[in-house]
Amino acid sequence: MTQRRSFVGRWDARRALAKAGQDSMSEGLVRYVVSGEAGIGRTALLDQFVHDVELQGGLGIRLAWGRADHDDATKVAGDLAKALAARLPGEGAHRDALLRAGATTDIGWESALVGAVRSAIDALTDEALVVLTVDDVHRASSASLEFLQRVTQVCADRPVVLVLAVRLGEPARAPLELARLLLGGRESVLSGLTEQQATTMLSDRLGRRLDSALATACHRVTVGNPFLLDALSTWLMAADALREPAAVHEAVLPGIVEYLLGPALCADLHAMRLAETIAVAGRFGSVDTAMAAHLSGLGLIDALKALDLLVRMRLVADSDAVELRHPVLRVALTGGMTLMARNAVHLTTAAYLHEHGAPADMVAAHLSASTVPQEGAWPAGVMLRAADIARRKGHHDTARRYLKLVVDSASGHEQSEAMLELVGLRGESDAVSGLEAVVGMLPRARDEFVLRRLVSHIGRTLADSVEENQPILDATGAALAGTSLRGWDRAYQTLSRVADEPPSAAAKITSMLAQRPQAHGGALTTAATGLAALYRHVVNDDPRAALRFARAALEREIDELDTQPLALFAALTVLVDSGYPAEAATHLRRLDDEAYGPRYARRPDVLFVRAQIAFAEGNLTATESELNSALAALPPTSGRPGPLRTRMVGLLALVLLGEGRTVDAEALLRRYDGPERRPDSWWAGNLILASAFLRAGDGDLHRAAVDLTELWERATEMGLGLAGSAPWRIYGVGLLAQVGHTGWARQVADSQVRFAEDTGSPLEQGRGLRALAQAATDGTKEELLREAVAVLEPTRGQLDLAYAAGDLGRVLAQQKRRDEAVTELARAARLADQCGATALSVRIRQQVLALHEHPSLRGVLSLTAREREILIDAVRGMTNRKISEFREITVRTVELHLSSVYRKLGISGRDDFPEAFRNRALWTLITDGQPGVRRSKSVGSRAEAGTSAVGREPLGHGRDPRPSRRSDTRLTELSDPRQSEDSNAGGSFPV
């Protein structure tokens, strides 16, 4: 026996049907009409209503017009007779009369059968309510509808509910007779299930709880249509692995076009053509009525008639912006079209949008969606966008076609961008031929801007392999003779070899070149200035001069700075590493301008700068993401990693350690930091620092000290300043003190303070003060840390603030000032969580736990995020009902969470709140140091965490209403039992 599927939602309709049944007991026959789009659940609702009635002893009889033989009224009458007879006792006059009347087709059969039906209804309704459901009644013939009309007339005074289901928009076979039958009936128009109901339905079908993001995507593409949700559940179950939410938007569900559109619409060529046109043209934006008529080739009147049919069937929204209501139907419709038909619609749409002044992105999206490139007088910006979209989709032939059109027809930065993109596409398969193509373009690029961009591309491609590519350099030098970049090849070789020099020597050479503007042209001077900034910065002989060089280089045109590899990266890195990440981000935004195109955003050096900015602002999650993208953008290498890769890997290892992912960090260091792979240059500083950090965390202080000694000796040998890089200024002094190098720790801390004074950066000043406190051996720690916290609070350095607050809390704990310590440690834990610094968060919570063995404190630390939110609401006096409304969860879920809270805190209920939180530090810990404010659980990729109020009730306690019993499930009192949420949402605090 097939198990009955659970029915989800439709509580308003079920209550209305139940009311109709109740009213029929005193008023007689009640007609009820259920209408809705295809697949909306009309049949399921009818079946559920019959099921509800039969559970209470009533009788349900089902009829449907889904078969061709129901066109004959005698077949319908016969089915009704058999259904009624089956409900009557095995032997009886009423049953025999029904069967005889239903079996004859003699003249007058209808009158005889109607009389027999009346007699049977009389007999059945003496005991119970009778429900007669008729599905798809709009497909019935006129004779069948007239028969049903006569039955309703003779049974008008009996307790009968006649439920008639109609599919919206589908033309009735006998509209006049149907209108008469429906006249005076009550009505429910079904719409899609809510997201929560859709999630419940899918979870029931799949046998598991659905991920919230996946559930949201499923509801969005189906608009809660139960038929589509059921088809989607089959698609989800057929997958070998869990589907990603993004994949749902492209799900291909077989059979849904025929079902949703129905035979009438599938046979209407105008409506079908219009639906397909809307599906293709609406893929990248809205479609208006005039546009739909033009693209489909229909006249405006014919298009409006077809649209009216689609709207009445609820397949298209009834508004000026014409779009399919169900995104999943778009995929099915376009999948049923031929490739050439889709191409035709895309190209026609692109032409229409261009003619009517639509945004270039929309035009380009349709151009690139066609596998047949469209030639013509398209704007260069549109073709560049189309090429970029095609390239990202892997359609390289299409991309090359558009790029060649731009090169031949455009000028300036658009021509430059097309040249570079074209070369990039060729270079993906053959880097040598790609470089040769760029050199071949140089004589054609008489525009200064284009010339610099092409030279920049050559320089970055040749980086780290000057000798192997000498022929390319020679050819480039010859092509640049007589231009503003003459002599670039010689300057390139000179500046490239500087990287092999000790930083002190490199600083002198680049500074000299930067101050000789006539040596090789203004662009080369700008590039030398950017490199000089970095070398002066790492030598740390004059941080003010380094900043001055960096700002001077960045004040010039970016394409001038970019004629030398790493010059742009060098200048931006100096800003970030000197405590000015916001200023560097401002310059990066210049790269997002149209003039520079999308190629900059994909460059590894630019991605690395973004990673450094995210690190300076304390967002470890964003830092890791940018670093992974940057490493993926680097070309593959063998042997020892180059300078850029070395710095990236070192910072990534430190980020992984900060996130508490020790195993991943150790694996990364094994890959890049073995005895034969550790670079000899100063670029390896973060790599060695990460190794020391890892070993100190494992308790191997001896090997950590060896790493730190190597770092110290390298700095001394190469003439590097003790202030080092930003990660060194965050972790260095603490590590030196931990391994016992207190003298070195003091020297580094003093150097950091001097560096902060020279740069004038509040972020660096806060770091310097914290470093002094870490190196201090007297009673100045608290004063220095309070000053560091005060200086860091207005900055965007949230991770530095978390470390400073944590250090301050630990100092206060050592002084037995528990309440103050918990307050500072709670703030540090909150900041660490926002930054993604799991290792710091765990360590701080362990420190808090060590302060006090009170069971309430242990309970507070073990609360989940949702339990903390609900506890705060309850302590402030909100009732369970108010909490459920505010948090948008059920009362039962609130009760379950509070029960868990009471158990963890060791209290019996709300009355114990005043005693439990007599220690204000516990309340501070619960609210993350900010009573009255709920903070988001994570920091966005490049946005600060937001805040929102959680309640305005005064601190106190209120009554906890007892859980109410579920309402009586009688037909006249149906209730809506909501699904409870996962009580473990948010996870527990690591302890």
N, C-alpha and C positions, 0 to 999 in steps of 0.2 A: 504494500500500500504506500503510495506517494505521500510523503510528509507535507502537511499544509505549510506554505510559507507564511511568515509573519507579515501582518499588514501594518504599514507605517503611515502615520499622520491622518489627514482628512477629518479632523475632529469636528470642525464646524459643520461639514456636510453630514457626518454621521449623527450629530445631534439634531440637525434639521430633519433628517429622515426619521429618527426616533420620535421626534415631535409629531411628524405626520402620522406615524403609526398610532400614537396616543390619541390624536385628534380624530382619527377615523373611527375609534370606538364609540364616539358620541355624534360625529357629523356624517358618517358614512364614507363612501369611497373618496379617497384623496389621490389626485394625480400629482406626480412629482417628476420633473424633467432634470436630468443630469447631462450637461453638455461640456465639451472641451475639445482640445486639439487631439490629433492622433497620438496614441501612446500615453495619454495623460493619466490613465487609470480609471476610466469609466467602468469598464467591465469588472475590474478588481473591487471597486467600491460597491457595485451591485452585488457581487458575490459575498463581500463582507457583511453587507446589510442583511442579506438572507441568512448568513451564518449567525449574526447577532440575534435575529428574530427566532431562529430555530432553537438557539440555546435557551430561550425563554418559553419554549413550547409552541411557538407560532409555526406557520407553514409558509414555505417559500417555493415559488414556481418560476423557472427561468425559460425565457424564449429569446431567440436571437435570429437576426436576418444576415447571417454570414454565409448562407449557402444558396445556390441558384434555385433549388426546388422550393424555396420559400416564396418565390414569385407567385406560386399558386396558392390562393386563399384556402383551398381545401386542405393543403398540407399543414398550414399554420393552425387551422381549426383542429385538425387531427392531432397535432402535437399537444395542443392545449387540453384536448379531451383526455388523452392518455396520461398527461401529467396530473390532472385533477383526479382521474380514476385511481391512479396509484396511491393517492392520499386517502381515499375512501376505504371503508372496511371491505374485506375480501368478498363477502356476499352481501348484496343489497340492491334495491331497486334503482337508487341514484347511480350506482356504478354501472349497472347493466345498461341503463338508458344512455349514459354518456358514451359508452363504448359503441352502442348501436348507432347513435347519432353521428359520432365521429367517423364511422366506417362507411357511411352511405354518401353518395353523390347525387341522389335522386332530387327531383324538383322539390324545393321547400326544405332542403337539408339544413340551410342556414338557420331558419326559424326554429327548427327542432333542436339543433345543437345549442343555440343561444338559451333556449328554455332549459335544456339539460344542464348547461353551465350554471344557470341561476340556481337550479335546485341543488347542485353540488356545492355551490358557494354557501347556500343557506345551511346545509348540513355541516360544512367545515367551520364556518364562522360562529356556530353555536359554541364551539370549544375554544377557538383561538383566532388571532389575527391572521389574515391571509395576505401575503405579499406576492405580487406578480411583477417580475422584471422583464423588460423587453429591450434587448440590446440592439444598437444600430437600427433603430426604428425608421430612420430616414431612408433606408434602402427598401422598405416594404412597398408593395404594389398598392394601388388604390383599393382593390377589392379586399386585400388583407387588412388595410387600415379601416375600411368601413365595417368589417367584421368586428375588429377590436372596439370600434366606437359603439356598436350595438351592445357588446358585452358590458362596457362601462355604464351604459344607460340602464340596463336591467339590474345591475348590481350597485346602483347609486346609493342605496340606503344601507349597504352592508359594510362591516369593518374591513375594508380592503384598501391596500396601498398599491397603486399602479405606478411603477417607476419606469420611465422611458429614457433611454440613453441616445443622445444625438451627437454626431461628430460635427464640430463647427466647420463651416465653409463648404462641406461636401454637398452638392446639390441633391435635393430630395427627389425621389422618383415620382412622388405624387404630392406636390407641395400643398395643394388646397386641402386634400384629405388629412395630411399631416398637421396642418395648421388647426383644423377643427379638433383633432384628437388632443393636441397640446394646449388648446385654449383653456385658460383658467387654472393651469397647473402651477404649482410652486416650482422654484428653480434653484439649482446650484451650478455655477460655472466653475469648473475645476481649473486651477492654475498649478504651476510646478511646486514640488516639495521644497521646503526650506533646506538650507545647507545642513542643518543638524539632522533633519529627517532623511535627507539623501545619504548622509554619512551612516546613519543607522541602517538604512536599507542595504547599502553596499557592504557594510560590515557583516550583516546577516547573510548575504549571498556568498561572501568570500570566506566566512568563518573566522575572521580575525579583525581586530581593530585597525582602522585605516589611519595612516599618517595624516595629520591635519592639513598639510600643504597639498597632498595628493587628493584629499577629500574636497578641498576648496576648488582645485582644478577640475575635478569631475563634475562638481555642481555648476561651475561656470560654463563648461562646454555643453552641458545638457539642459541648463536652466531648470533643473529639477524634474525633467520629464521622466517618469518611472520606466517607460519602455526603453528609452535611451540609456538610463542608468543600468538597467538589466543587461542590455547589450554590452555596455562598458564593463560590467563586472565579468562577463564572459571573456572579453578581451584581456582584462587584467589577470584572470586565472590562467589564460593560455600562455602567458609569458613565463620564460624560464627563470627570470629573476624579477625582483620588485621593480615596477615601473617608476620612472621619474615623473614629477608633476608636469614638466615641460613636454614630455612625450604624449600626454593626454590630448593636447591641443592638435596633434596630428594623427590621432587614432582613426583607423579605417574600420568601420563597423559594417559588415555586409548586410544587405537587405533593408537598411533603414530608409533609403530613398523611396523604394516602392511602398513601404509601409506608411511613412509619414505623408508622402504626397498622394497616395491612394490612386486607384485606377482612373478616377475622373481627371485628376491633374496630370498624370502621366500621359493621358491621351490628348491633353490640351497642349498643342505645340507651342503656342504663344507663351503660356504660363511656364512651361518647362524651359523654353529658351531664356525667358526672363530670369527664372530662378538660377540657372547656370551662370548667366551674365553677372548677376548680383554676387554669386559665390566667388567668382574670379576677381571681378573689379573691386569688390569690397574687402579684399584680403589685406590691403595696405591703407585703408581709409574709408570714409563714408561715401555713399553713392546717393545722389539726389534723383528725383523722378525724371527730370529731363535727361540727365546723364544715362540713366538706365534705359530709357526709350531709345536714345541715340545708339548706345553700344549694342543693344539687342537687335537693332535694325527694324524695330516695330515703330509704327506711328505712335504719336502721343496718346491718342484715344485707345488704341489696342493695348498699349502698355499699361494705361490706367485700369482698363478692364482686367487684365491679367494680374496687376498688383492688387486690385480689390479682392480677387479670388484668393491670392496668397495671404492677404491680411486677414480675411474671414476664416481662413484655415489656421490662423495664428502661426504661420511659418515666417512671416515678415512683420516687423514692427509697424504699427499704424502711425507713421510720422513722416515728415519731409525727408529725413535721413533714412534711406531705404537700406535695411540690413537684415540678414537672416537672424532669427531669434536664437537658433541653436548653432553655435560654432561647429559642432561636430557634423552637422548637416552640410556645412560648406566643404569639409574635407571629402565627404561621401559624394557630393555633386561633382566636384572638380575631378575626383578619381574616376568618375564614370565618363568624363569627356576625353576625347583624343588629345594627344599632345599638340597637334596643329590647331585644334579648336581653342585650347587654352592660350597658345601663343597669339592667336588672332585677337582674342579678347584683351590680353595684356598690352599688345602693341597699340590697339585701337584706344584703350584706356589712357596709355601714356600720351598719345597724340591729343586726345580730348583734354586731358589735364593741362598739358603744356599750352594749348591754345587758349584755355580759360585761366591762365596765370596761377596754377596750383603750385604749392611748394616744390622745390627741386627734388627733395628727398622722395616724395610720392611718385613723381614722374620717373625717377631713376629706379625706384623699387619695381615698377612694372616693366621698364625696359630690361632690367637684369633678370626678371622672372621668365622672360621669353628666351628659349634656347636658340632663336633665330635673331641675331642682332639687327637692329633697325638703323639703316643709314639715313642721313638727312641733316637738316639744319638745326641740330640740337645744341643748346648751350653747353659750353665746355664743362661747367660745373655739374650739369646733369649727367653727362657722359662719364665724368670722373667718379661720381657717386655710383652710377650703374656698374662701372668696372670694379669698384671696391666691393660692392655687394656680390658680384659674380665671383670675384677672387675668393672671398670668404666662403662661398658655397662650393668652391672647387671647380667652377666653370672657367678654367683659365683661357680657353679659346675665345669665349665671349668677352672676357675681360681684356684680352689683347686687342680684339677688334675695336672696342671703344677707345682704348688708350691710343691706338694708332691714329684714330680719327682726331683726337685731341692734339696729338703732336703735329699733325698736318694742318690743323685749322686754328689753333690757339696760339697765344704768346704769353710771356710773363710767367707768373708763378704757376698758372694752370698748365702751361706747356711743360714747365719744369717738373711739376708733380707727375704728369703723364709719363715723361721720360723716365723718371726714377721708378715709377711703378712698373713700367714696361721692362726696364732693366732688372728690377727685382724679380719679376716673374721668370725671366730667362735665367737669372742667377740661381734660382731655386734648383734648377736642374744642372746648370753648369756655371760656376762662379767665374771661371776664366773668360768664357765667351761673354758673360754679362759685363765684366769690366771692360773688355775690348769694345763692346757696344757703347758704353758710356764714353770712352775716349773718342770713339768715332762721332759722337754727338757734340763734342766740345766745339768744333768749328761752326756748327749751326747755332750754338747758344751764344749769340752776341749780347743778349740781355744780361746785365751784371748779376741780377738776382739768380737767373737760371745757371749762369756759369758757376757761381759760388755753391749752389746746391749740388751740381754735378761733381764738382771737385770735392765737396764734403763726402759724397757717397764713395768716391774713389779712395779717399783717405781712410775712411772707416773700414772699408773692405780690405785695404792693404795692411791694416794695423797688425803689428807683431810679426810681419813677414816681409820686411823691407828688401832683404837680399834676394829672396826667391822671386820677387815681382819687379826686379830692376827694369826689365823691358817695358813694363806698364808705366813705371815712373818716368822713364826716358820719353815714351810716347806722349805722356801727359805734359811733360815740360815743353816739348816741341809744340804741342797744340796750344799751350798757354802763352807762348812767346808773343809779345806785342799787346798782351792784355794787362789788366790791373793786377793779375795774379802771376805775372811772370816771375820765375824763380821759385815758384811754390814747391817744386820737386826737391830743390836743395834744402829749403827751409823745413820741409816735411822730414827729410832724412835727419837733419840736425836735431829737431825737436823730438823725433822718435828715439834717437840714441840717448837723449837726456834721461829717459826713463831707466836706463841701465846705470846711471851715475848715482853716487850717494846723494841723498836729499839735499845736503848743504851745497854740494856742487851744482846740482840741478837748479836750486833756487837762485844761485848767482848767474847761471847761464840764461835762464828764462827771464830774470829781472833785467839783465842787460839787453836782451832782444826786445823786451817790452818797451824799453826806453829809447829804442832806435827806430822811429816810425818810418824812416826812408829806406830801411834795409831791404825789405821784401814786400812793401805795400801795406796799406792800412789794415786789410783783413788779417794778414799774417801777424801783424803787431797785436791785434786784438786777441788772436788765439794764444800768442805767447804770454799776454797779460793774464789770461785765464789760468794757464798752467803755472805761471809764476805765483799766483795766489795760493794754489794748493801746496806747492813746495815750501813757500814761506810759512804756510800754516802748520805743516808737519814739523818743520824745523823749530817753529815757535820762538824765533828770535824777535819777532815784532808782530803780534797778532793784529795790531791796528793796521799795519802795512798790508798784511794778507787780506784783511777785509776791504781795504781801499782798492787793492788790485782786483778783487772779485767784483766789487760794485762797478768799477770802471769798465771791466770787460763786459758786464751784463747791461751796461747802459748803451752799448753799441748794438747794431743789428745782430740778431741771433745767427744769421747765415754767415756773417763775418767771423764770429766766434767759432762756428762749426766747421771752418775749413781745416781744422786740425783735430784729429780724433782725441777725445777725452777733454778737450778744452772747455766745452760747455759743462760737462759733468764736473770738472775740477772747480769751476767758479761757483756752481750751485752747491757743491759739497762743502765748500768753505763757509758759505752762509749758514747751512744747516748745522754744521759741526761747530760753529761759533755761537750757536744759540739763537739763530734767527730763522727757524723753519717757515714761519708765515711769510717772510720776505722771499724766501726761495720758492714757496708755493705760488706767490704772485707772478714771479718770472715764468714758472712752469705754465701758468695759464695763458701766457703769450703763445705757447706752443699749440694750444688748442684752437687758436685763431685759424680762420680759413686759409690765410696766406701760407701757413706752414704745413697744412694737410695732416692726414692721419698717420703718416710714416713715423713722425716723432714719437707718437704715443706708444708705438710698438718697439722702440729702440731699447736695448738692454740698459744702456747708461741712464736714459731718462727714467725707466722703471726703477732702477736702483736709487735714484734721487728721491722718487716718490716713497720708496721703502724707508729711506733715512728720515724723511719728513714724518712719516707715520710713527717711526720709532721714537723720534724726538717728542712727539705728542703723546706717546705712551700707548699707542694702539698696536699691540702685538699681533692681533689677528690680521689687520690690514698689512702690517709689515711682512708677515710670512707670505701672504698672498702676492704682494708685489715682488718679493724676492724670488718666489717660485716662477713667476712670469718672466722676470728678468733672466734667470738662469736658463729657462726654456728658450729664450730668444737668442742666447749666445750660440755661436757655431760650435759644433763638437770639437773636442781637442784630445790629444794624446800626450802622455808625459805629464810634466808639472803644469798646474793650471796657471793662466795668465793673471796679471794684476787685478783686473776687474772681477774675474771669477773668484779669486782668492778673497777679496774683501767681501763679496756677496756671501760666500760660504761661511766665513767667520761670523758675520752678523746673523745669518740664518741659524747657525748653531747656538748662538747666544739667545736668540728668540725662542728656539725650541726648548732650551733649558728653562727659560722664564715661564714658558707655558706648562712646565712640568713634564715634558716629553723627553725624558732622559734617554730612553732607548733609541729614539729617532736621532737625537743629537749625537749619541755615541756612534751610531752607524754612519752618520754624515762625516764625522771627524775621522773615522777609520778609512773612509773612502778618499778624503782629501788631505789628511794630516799625518800620513805615515812618515817614517824616517826618510824615505826616498822622494817624497812628494812635497814636503814643506818647503815653500819658496824661501830663498835667502834674503829677499828684499824686505823693505819696511812694510810692504802691503800685507804681510802675514800677521800683523799685530793682533787683529781681532780673532784670527784662527788660534793663535797661541793662548790668548786670553780665554777663549771658550774651553780649550783643553784644561787650563788651570781651574776654571770654574767647575767643570765636570768632575775633576779629581777631588777638589775640595768638598764638593757635595757628597762624594762617595766616602769621605773620611780619609782619603789618601793625601794628607797634607804634605808629605815629603815630595811626592811627584808634582804636586801643585806648586810647591816652592821651586822645584827645578824649572818648571815652565816660566814662572814669574822671573826667575833669575835670568833665563835666556832672553826674555822680553826686555829686561833691564839692560843687559849687556848689549843687545842689538841697538837699543835706543842710544846708549852711550857711544858705541862704535860708529853709528851713522849720523850722530849729531842731532838726534831728534829731541824735541822738548819733552819734559816729563809730563806735561798736561795731557799729551796723547789724544786719542779719539774720544768721541762722546761715550761709547760703551766703557772705555777705560776710566773715564771720569765718573761713571756710575758705579762700576764694580771694583775698580783697581785698588783703592785705598782699603776697602773692606777685606779684600782677599789678602793683601800684604799684611794687614794686622792679624788676620786669621792664621797665617802660616808663621807668624812671629817676626816678620820684618818690620818692626815698629818704626825704626829709624827711616827706612825707605818710605813707609807710609806717611810719615810727617813731611818728608821732602816733597812727595807727590802732592799732598794736600796743600802745602804752601804754594806750589807751582800752579795748582788749579785756581787758587784764590787770585794770584797775580794774573792768570789768564782771563779770569772773569772780570777783573777790574779793567783790563785792556780792551776786552770786547764790549764791555758795558751791557751785556745781556743779563736780564733778571734770571733767566733759566740757568745760565752758567754761574751766576752769583749764588743761587740756591744750591746748586751742586757743590760749589766750593765750600759753603758753610757746612753742608752735611759731611763732606770729606774731612774738614777740620775736626768735627765732632767725633768721627770714627777714629781719627788718629790721636785724639786728646786722651790724656791719662789723668787729668785733674778733674775738678768739679765743674768744668765749663760745658759739659756735654749738653745738658738740658737747655741752657741759654742759647747755645749755637743751633741746636735743632729747632727750637721755637722760632728763632730768627729765620732759619732755612724754610720752615713751613710757611711763615708769613710772606717770605719773598716768592715762594713757588706758587702760592694759592692763586694769584691773578694770572699766572702763565698758563700755557696749554700743556705743560709738562706733567701730565697726570701720573705717569709712572714714577717720576722723580718725587712727586708729592707723596705718593703711596709709600715709597721707601723712607722718606723723611718722617712721615707720621708714624710708621711702624717702628723706626728707631727711637722716636720720642716716647712711644708707648712702652717700649722695652725698658728705657731708662726710668720712666715713672714707676714701672712694676718693680724694678730693683730697689726703688726707694719706698716700697710698700704703699704706694698711693694708688690703690686698686681701681677706684672709681674713675679717676682721671686716666689711668692706663687703659682701661676697657674702652673709654670714649675714643681715645686716639687710635687704639688698635682696631676698633670697629670702623672708623673712618678709613684707615689704611686697607682693611679687608674689602670694603666697598669699592675703593678706587682700584685695588688689585683685580677684583672681579671685572670691573668695567674695562680694564686694560687687557684682560685675558691672561694676566700673570698668575696662573694657577699655583705655581710653586710658592710664590710670595703669599698668596691667600692661604694656602694650607699651613705654611709656617706661622703666620700671624694667628690663625685660629687655634693652633696648638699652643701658642703662647697664652692666649686668652684662657684656654682650658686649664693651663697650668696655674693660673692665678687663683683659681677658686674651685673647690671641689663641690660646691653647692649643686644639688641635682637640677635646679632650675636652669643653671648655666649650661649644663650638659644638654638639657632638653632644648634650650634656645639654639645651640649650635647644631642640633640635629634636625631642626625644622626645615621643611621644604620651602621653596619660594612661595608657593600658593598658600601653604599653611601660615607663613608669616603675614601675608597680605590679609588673610581672613582673621587672624589673631588681632592684628592692629585694628581692623574694623570692629571686632567684638569688644576690645578694651575701650574703644571710644564710644561704646554704647549703642551701636547699630544692632538691630534685631536680626535674626537669621533671615527673615523675609527681605529686609532691606539689603542685607549683604548679597543675597541671591540676585536681587534685581540689579544692584550696582556692579557686581562681578559677572553678570549674565550667565549664571549657573543655577542649578536647581537648589531648592531648600535642602533636599536630601543630601546633596553633595556638600553643602555648608556644614550640615550636621556631622557627616563622616569626617570632614577635615577637623572640625572642632574637637571631636572625640579623640582623634589622633593627637591633637595639641595638648589636651588635658592629660592624656596618658604620658606624653613625653615630659611635660612640666611637673608631673606628680601632683596634680590638683584635681578636684572633683567637678568644678564648674566655674561659671562666671563670678560667683560670690568670692572665690579665692583670688581673684585678680589683684586687689589692693595689697594683699600680703605677698603674693608672688613677685610683684614688681615694686616692692618697697625700696629695693636697691635700684636707683635710677639708671645705673650703668647697664643693667639688663635691658631696660626699655630702650636705651640708646643703641645697644647692640642689635636689638630686633629691628629697629627702624633705620639701621645703617648710619646712625649719627645725625639723622635729619628727621625728627618726629614731624609727622604731617605731610611728608613727601614720599612718593613712591617713584623710584628710579627704574629706568629700563635696565634689563638684565645684561645687555652687551652694548659695546660701542660700535657704531656703524663703520663702514669702510673708510669714510672720510668725513664723518659727522660726529658731533658730540652727543652724548646721551641726553635724552629729554627727560623732563619731569612732569608729573601731573598730580593733582591733589587726590587724596584717597578718602577724604571725609571731613566734615566740619563739626561733628559731634564733640562735646567736651570729653576730656579724659575721665573715665569713670566706668561703671559697670551697669548692665541692664539685665532684664530677665531673658532667659533662654527658653523660648516656647517649646513645648513638647512636640516631637514629630507627630504630625497629623496622620490619621489613618487614611488609606486610599479610599476614594469615594466609591460608593456602591456602583457596581458595573451593570446595573439594570439598564435596559435600552433607553429609558428616559433620562438617565443621569450619567451619560458617558463622560469620562474625564480623560485628560491627556497626560499619561505617565511619561515624563521626560527621561532621557537617558542621562545618567550621572557621568561626570568627567573623571578622568584618571586622577586619583588622589595623589599620585607621585609626580605630577607635572612640575617641571622646574628642577628636580633633582635635589639632593640633600647637600648641606655644607660639608666639604671634605674636612675631616678631623684626624 
